[in-house]
C-alpha cells in the first residue's frame, strides 16, 4: 500500500514538473518574441508623443495621443520586459515612453486613467521606487475621483457630448481603473481612494450582472437619484448579449477587488465569472472566445484574443484565492496561454509593425479594430506570462 502511494505521489510530482517546464517554455518563447517585436514597434514610432493602439490592415499603425485610453499599455509592456530581463536598455526605453504621460496628471475628462497611468506607473514605481511615478499615480487618482458622484455611487464613464447629466453611463471596463485607487490608498494612507473604489465595486456588483452571471457592457443611471434607467449594448452585439471582453473585465476586476479588500462577495462574483467562461457552450476548443458569446454568426465570427489574455491573467490570480478551483483555473489559464503562444495567434518576428498577438476585436458594431492586433491584448498577454512564470501552487 505504501509503495503504491509512493508511486502515485511520484507520478504526480513528475507530471507537475513536466507541466511546469512546458509552462516556462511558453514564457521564454513569448518573451523572446516580445523583445523583438517591441524593439520594432518602438523604432517605427518616430514621435515620442504618439502611442500605438492597433495594427491597420493597410500595414500602418493606428496611434493615439496621451489622452487616448490605450496610451499606457505600450509603456507598461516595456516595463514588463524590463521586469523579465533586467536589461537596462528596456529601463531606458520604458522611462522614455512613459514620460509623455505626465500630461495626464490633472486630466479629468476620462475614467480610463487606471489604464493610462496606473498600468505603466504602478509597474514603474514598483521596479524603480522613483518618487515621480508615485506622485503621478496620486495626481491621476485625484483626477479620477472628480468623476465620482455620491448620488449615483459610481465613477462616471463617458461624458455626454451635450453636457447633459443624463444618462449617467457606467461601463464594466471601469472596474479595471479601481486598482489604481487601491494602490494610491496604500501609498498615501488616505482611505478616501479605497472607499470610493469599494463604493463603485459594490454598485457594479448590484446592477451590472444578469441571473446567468454574464454582465452588461453599459448601465445607465439617473444622475440625481442613482436609479438604473436602462442598459445598452455598447461594444457587444446587443444590450442582452455577453460581450466577451466585458466578461473578462468583470472577472479580472472582481478578482482584484477581492485581493484588495478580502470581501467574500467579490470572490464569489469572480468565481461565477470564471465558471461562466469555462463552462460556456460557445467557447471554442482553444479557449479564445468569439468577440461576443451571442454573436449570430458563430462559428464564423471573429475571435477576441485580448479577452482571452485578460481572462488568463485573471485566472492565474484567482486560482490562489480559490483552493478548490486552483487546478481548474491554473489549467485553463495555461491552455489559453498555450493557444496565444501558438502560430495561430503569436505574430512572427518582424511582422505587423511589432505587435505581439493577433486576432483581437475592438468594437465590431462600429467596425473598428476587427480581427487585428491591439496593444492591450499584448499587455495582458505579457502580464499573464509573468504570472505564469512566478506561479507557485498552493500547499
C-alpha positions as CSV (number, residue, x, y, z in Angstrom):
1,X,0.0,0.0,0.0
2,X,2.8,2.4,0.9
3,X,4.7,1.6,-2.2
4,X,1.6,2.2,-4.3
5,X,1.1,5.6,-2.6
6,X,4.7,6.5,-3.2
7,X,4.3,5.6,-6.9
8,X,1.2,7.8,-7.2
9,X,2.9,10.7,-5.5
10,X,6.0,10.3,-7.7
11,X,3.9,10.2,-10.8
12,X,2.0,13.4,-9.7
13,X,5.3,15.1,-9.0
14,X,6.8,14.2,-12.3
15,X,3.6,15.3,-14.1
16,X,3.8,18.7,-12.3
17,X,7.5,19.1,-13.1
18,X,6.8,18.3,-16.8
19,X,3.8,20.7,-16.8
20,X,5.8,23.4,-15.1
21,X,8.7,23.0,-17.6
22,X,6.2,23.3,-20.5
23,X,4.8,26.5,-19.0
24,X,8.2,28.0,-18.7
25,X,8.9,27.2,-22.3
26,X,5.8,29.2,-23.3
27,X,7.1,32.1,-21.2
28,X,10.6,32.1,-22.7
29,X,9.3,31.8,-26.2
30,X,6.8,34.5,-25.9
31,X,9.1,37.0,-24.1
32,X,11.8,36.4,-26.7
33,X,9.3,37.3,-29.4
34,X,8.1,40.3,-27.4
35,X,11.6,41.7,-27.2
36,X,12.0,41.6,-31.0
37,X,8.5,43.0,-31.6
38,X,8.7,45.7,-29.1
39,X,12.0,46.9,-30.4
40,X,10.5,47.1,-33.9
41,X,7.4,48.9,-32.7
42,X,9.5,51.4,-30.8
43,X,11.6,52.1,-33.9
44,X,8.5,52.7,-36.0
45,X,7.0,55.3,-33.6
46,X,9.1,58.3,-34.6
47,X,7.1,60.7,-32.4
48,X,7.6,60.4,-28.6
49,X,4.0,61.7,-28.1
50,X,2.2,59.0,-30.1
51,X,1.1,55.7,-28.6
52,X,0.3,52.5,-30.6
53,X,-3.3,51.3,-30.5
54,X,-3.5,48.7,-33.1
55,X,-2.3,47.5,-36.5
56,X,-4.2,48.6,-39.6
57,X,-4.9,46.2,-42.4
58,X,-3.1,48.5,-44.8
59,X,0.1,47.8,-42.8
60,X,0.2,51.0,-40.8
61,X,-0.1,51.7,-37.1
62,X,-3.2,53.2,-35.6
63,X,-1.9,55.7,-32.9
64,X,-3.4,57.9,-30.2
65,X,-2.1,60.8,-28.2
66,X,-1.5,60.5,-24.5
67,X,-5.2,61.2,-24.0
68,X,-6.3,58.1,-25.9
69,X,-7.4,55.4,-23.4
70,X,-4.8,52.9,-24.7
71,X,-1.8,55.2,-24.1
72,X,-0.5,53.5,-21.0
73,X,-0.2,50.0,-22.5
74,X,2.9,50.2,-24.7
75,X,5.0,51.9,-21.9
76,X,3.7,49.2,-19.5
77,X,4.7,46.5,-21.9
78,X,8.2,47.8,-21.9
79,X,8.2,47.9,-18.1
80,X,7.2,44.2,-18.2
81,X,10.2,43.5,-20.5
82,X,12.5,45.2,-18.0
83,X,11.0,43.2,-15.1
84,X,11.6,40.0,-17.0
85,X,15.1,40.7,-18.4
86,X,16.5,43.4,-16.1
87,X,18.2,44.7,-19.2
88,X,18.9,48.4,-18.8
89,X,18.0,49.1,-22.4
90,X,14.4,48.3,-21.6
91,X,14.5,50.5,-18.5
92,X,15.7,53.4,-20.6
93,X,13.0,52.8,-23.2
94,X,10.3,52.4,-20.6
95,X,11.2,55.8,-19.0
96,X,11.3,57.5,-22.4
97,X,7.9,56.1,-23.4
98,X,6.3,56.8,-20.0
99,X,7.5,60.4,-19.8
100,X,4.7,61.9,-22.1
101,X,2.0,60.5,-19.7
102,X,3.0,63.3,-17.2
103,X,0.5,65.5,-19.1
104,X,-2.4,63.3,-17.7
105,X,-1.8,64.1,-14.0
106,X,-4.8,66.5,-13.9
107,X,-6.8,65.2,-16.8
108,X,-10.4,64.8,-15.7
109,X,-12.2,64.0,-19.0
110,X,-11.8,60.2,-18.8
111,X,-12.4,57.3,-16.4
112,X,-9.6,55.4,-18.0
113,X,-6.7,56.8,-16.0
114,X,-6.2,53.5,-14.4
115,X,-5.2,52.1,-17.8
116,X,-3.4,55.2,-18.9
117,X,-1.4,56.0,-15.8
118,X,-2.0,53.1,-13.4
119,X,-0.7,50.3,-15.6
120,X,2.7,51.8,-16.5
121,X,3.3,53.9,-13.4
122,X,2.4,51.3,-10.8
123,X,5.0,49.0,-12.5
124,X,7.5,51.8,-12.8
125,X,7.2,52.7,-9.2
126,X,7.4,49.1,-8.1
127,X,10.5,48.5,-10.2
128,X,12.4,51.7,-9.5
129,X,10.9,53.3,-6.4
130,X,11.2,56.7,-8.0
131,X,9.0,59.4,-6.4
132,X,7.9,60.9,-9.7
133,X,5.9,57.8,-10.6
134,X,4.3,57.7,-7.2
135,X,3.2,61.3,-7.5
136,X,1.8,60.8,-10.9
137,X,-0.3,57.9,-9.6
138,X,-1.6,60.1,-6.8
139,X,-2.4,63.1,-9.1
140,X,-4.1,60.9,-11.7
141,X,-6.2,59.3,-8.9
142,X,-7.2,62.7,-7.7
143,X,-8.3,63.5,-11.2
144,X,-10.3,60.2,-11.4
145,X,-12.1,61.0,-8.2
146,X,-13.6,64.1,-9.7
147,X,-15.7,61.8,-11.8
148,X,-17.3,60.1,-8.8
149,X,-20.9,61.0,-7.9
150,X,-22.0,60.4,-4.3
151,X,-25.6,60.4,-5.5
152,X,-25.0,57.6,-8.0
153,X,-22.3,55.9,-6.0
154,X,-20.2,55.3,-9.2
155,X,-17.4,56.8,-11.2
156,X,-18.9,58.2,-14.5
157,X,-17.5,56.5,-17.6
158,X,-18.4,58.7,-20.5
159,X,-19.5,62.4,-20.5
160,X,-22.4,63.3,-22.7
161,X,-21.4,65.5,-25.7
162,X,-24.2,68.0,-25.0
163,X,-23.2,68.3,-21.3
164,X,-26.5,66.7,-20.2
165,X,-26.0,64.9,-16.9
166,X,-28.2,62.0,-18.1
167,X,-27.7,59.3,-19.0
168,X,-25.1,58.8,-16.3
169,X,-23.3,55.9,-18.1
170,X,-21.1,53.3,-16.4
171,X,-19.3,50.6,-18.3
172,X,-18.0,47.3,-16.9
173,X,-14.5,48.3,-18.1
174,X,-14.4,50.9,-15.3
175,X,-13.8,48.1,-12.8
176,X,-10.2,48.0,-14.1
177,X,-9.5,51.6,-13.1
178,X,-10.2,50.9,-9.4
179,X,-6.8,49.2,-9.0
180,X,-5.0,52.5,-9.2
181,X,-7.2,53.9,-6.4
182,X,-6.5,50.9,-4.2
183,X,-2.8,51.4,-4.9
184,X,-2.8,55.1,-4.1
185,X,-4.8,54.5,-0.9
186,X,-1.9,52.2,0.3
187,X,0.8,54.6,-0.9
188,X,-0.8,57.6,0.9
189,X,-2.7,56.1,3.8
190,X,-5.7,58.1,2.6
191,X,-8.8,55.9,2.9
192,X,-10.8,58.1,0.6
193,X,-9.5,56.4,-2.5
194,X,-10.3,52.9,-1.0
195,X,-13.8,53.9,0.0
196,X,-14.7,55.2,-3.5
197,X,-13.3,52.2,-5.2
198,X,-15.4,49.9,-2.9
199,X,-18.5,52.0,-3.5
200,X,-18.1,51.7,-7.2
201,X,-17.4,48.0,-7.0
202,X,-20.5,47.4,-4.7
203,X,-22.8,49.2,-7.1
204,X,-21.4,47.4,-10.1
205,X,-21.9,44.2,-8.3
206,X,-25.5,45.2,-7.6
207,X,-26.5,46.4,-11.1
208,X,-24.2,45.0,-13.8
209,X,-24.9,41.3,-13.7
210,X,-27.6,39.1,-15.1
211,X,-29.0,35.9,-13.5
212,X,-26.9,33.8,-15.8
213,X,-23.7,35.6,-14.4
214,X,-23.0,37.4,-17.6
215,X,-22.7,41.2,-17.4
216,X,-24.0,44.2,-19.3
217,X,-21.4,46.5,-21.0
218,X,-23.2,49.7,-20.2
219,X,-25.6,50.5,-17.4
220,X,-27.4,53.9,-17.4
221,X,-28.3,55.8,-14.2
222,X,-30.3,58.9,-13.3
223,X,-27.6,61.4,-12.2
224,X,-29.8,62.8,-9.4
225,X,-31.3,59.7,-7.9
226,X,-28.9,57.0,-8.8
227,X,-31.8,54.9,-10.2
228,X,-30.9,52.5,-13.0
229,X,-32.7,53.7,-16.2
230,X,-31.5,51.1,-18.7
231,X,-28.7,49.1,-20.3
232,X,-27.0,49.4,-23.6
233,X,-25.0,47.0,-25.8
234,X,-22.0,49.2,-26.4
235,X,-19.3,47.2,-27.9
236,X,-21.3,44.0,-27.7
237,X,-23.7,42.5,-30.1
238,X,-26.8,43.8,-28.2
239,X,-27.9,45.1,-24.8
240,X,-28.9,41.5,-24.0
241,X,-25.7,39.8,-25.2
242,X,-22.5,38.8,-23.5
243,X,-19.6,40.8,-25.0
244,X,-16.6,38.7,-24.4
245,X,-14.1,41.3,-23.3
246,X,-16.7,42.7,-20.9
247,X,-16.9,39.3,-19.2
248,X,-13.1,39.3,-18.9
249,X,-13.1,42.8,-17.4
250,X,-15.6,41.7,-14.8
251,X,-13.6,38.5,-13.9
252,X,-10.3,40.5,-13.6
253,X,-11.9,43.4,-11.8
254,X,-13.6,41.5,-9.0
255,X,-10.6,39.2,-8.6
256,X,-8.5,42.3,-8.0
257,X,-11.1,43.8,-5.6
258,X,-11.1,40.6,-3.6
259,X,-7.3,40.9,-3.3
260,X,-7.5,44.5,-2.1
261,X,-10.4,44.1,0.3
262,X,-10.8,40.4,1.3
263,X,-14.6,40.9,0.7
264,X,-16.0,37.4,0.0
265,X,-18.8,38.9,-2.1
266,X,-16.1,39.9,-4.6
267,X,-14.6,36.4,-4.6
268,X,-18.0,34.9,-5.2
269,X,-18.6,37.1,-8.2
270,X,-15.1,36.4,-9.6
271,X,-15.7,32.7,-9.3
272,X,-19.1,33.0,-11.0
273,X,-17.4,34.9,-13.8
274,X,-14.7,32.3,-14.2
275,X,-17.3,29.5,-14.3
276,X,-19.3,31.4,-16.9
277,X,-16.2,31.4,-19.1
278,X,-15.1,27.9,-18.5
279,X,-18.5,26.3,-19.0
280,X,-19.8,28.4,-21.8
281,X,-21.2,26.1,-24.6
282,X,-19.9,28.5,-27.3
283,X,-16.3,28.7,-26.0
284,X,-14.0,27.4,-28.7
285,X,-11.8,24.5,-28.0
286,X,-8.6,26.6,-27.9
287,X,-10.3,28.8,-25.3
288,X,-10.0,32.0,-27.3
289,X,-13.6,33.4,-27.3
290,X,-15.6,34.9,-30.1
291,X,-15.9,38.7,-29.7
292,X,-19.4,38.2,-28.3
293,X,-20.7,34.9,-26.8
294,X,-24.1,35.6,-28.5
295,X,-22.8,36.8,-31.9
296,X,-25.2,35.5,-34.5
297,X,-22.6,34.1,-36.9
298,X,-20.7,31.7,-34.6
299,X,-18.6,29.8,-35.5
300,X,-17.7,32.2,-38.3
301,X,-17.4,35.3,-36.1
302,X,-14.0,36.9,-35.2
303,X,-12.2,35.8,-32.1
304,X,-11.0,38.2,-29.4
305,X,-7.5,37.3,-28.3
306,X,-7.4,40.3,-25.9
307,X,-10.4,38.8,-24.0
308,X,-8.5,35.5,-23.7
309,X,-5.4,37.2,-22.4
310,X,-7.3,39.2,-19.8
311,X,-9.0,36.0,-18.7
312,X,-5.8,34.1,-18.4
313,X,-4.2,36.8,-16.3
314,X,-7.2,37.0,-14.0
315,X,-7.5,33.2,-13.6
316,X,-3.8,32.9,-12.6
317,X,-4.6,35.3,-9.7
318,X,-8.0,33.9,-8.8
319,X,-6.5,30.4,-8.6
320,X,-4.6,31.5,-5.5
321,X,-7.8,32.6,-3.8
322,X,-10.0,29.6,-4.6
323,X,-8.1,26.5,-3.5
324,X,-10.9,24.1,-4.5
325,X,-10.7,25.5,-8.1
326,X,-6.9,26.0,-8.3
327,X,-6.2,23.1,-10.6
328,X,-9.1,24.1,-13.0
329,X,-8.2,27.8,-13.1
330,X,-4.5,27.3,-13.4
331,X,-5.0,24.7,-16.1
332,X,-7.4,26.8,-18.0
333,X,-5.1,29.8,-17.9
334,X,-2.2,27.7,-19.1
335,X,-4.2,26.3,-22.0
336,X,-5.2,29.9,-23.1
337,X,-1.6,31.0,-23.0
338,X,-0.5,27.9,-24.9
339,X,-3.1,28.9,-27.6
340,X,-1.9,32.5,-27.7
341,X,1.7,31.4,-28.0
342,X,0.9,29.2,-30.9
343,X,1.4,30.1,-34.6
344,X,-2.2,31.0,-34.9
345,X,-2.0,34.0,-32.6
346,X,1.6,34.8,-31.9
347,X,2.8,37.2,-34.6
348,X,6.0,36.2,-36.4
349,X,9.1,38.3,-35.6
350,X,9.3,41.4,-37.8
351,X,5.6,41.3,-38.9
352,X,2.6,43.5,-38.3
353,X,4.7,46.5,-37.1
354,X,5.8,44.8,-33.9
355,X,2.5,43.9,-32.3
356,X,2.6,40.6,-30.4
357,X,-0.6,38.7,-30.6
358,X,-3.2,38.7,-33.4
359,X,-6.9,38.3,-33.8
360,X,-8.4,40.8,-31.3
361,X,-11.6,42.9,-31.7
362,X,-12.0,46.5,-30.5
363,X,-15.6,47.3,-31.5
364,X,-17.3,45.2,-34.1
365,X,-20.6,47.1,-34.0
366,X,-18.7,50.2,-35.2
367,X,-16.4,48.3,-37.5
368,X,-13.3,49.4,-35.5
369,X,-10.2,47.3,-35.0
370,X,-11.8,44.0,-36.1
371,X,-9.6,40.9,-36.2
372,X,-6.3,42.8,-35.8
373,X,-3.5,43.0,-33.1
374,X,-4.4,45.5,-30.4
375,X,-2.0,46.8,-27.8
376,X,-4.0,45.9,-24.7
377,X,-4.1,42.3,-25.9
378,X,-0.3,42.4,-25.8
379,X,-0.3,43.9,-22.4
380,X,-2.5,41.3,-20.7
381,X,-0.7,38.5,-22.5
382,X,2.7,39.7,-21.1
383,X,1.1,40.2,-17.6
384,X,-0.3,36.7,-17.7
385,X,3.1,35.3,-18.8
386,X,4.8,36.9,-15.8
387,X,2.1,35.5,-13.5
388,X,2.6,32.0,-15.1
389,X,6.4,32.3,-14.7
390,X,6.1,33.1,-11.0
391,X,3.2,30.8,-10.2
392,X,3.5,28.6,-7.2
393,X,0.9,26.0,-6.4
394,X,-0.8,26.2,-3.0
395,X,0.2,23.8,-0.4
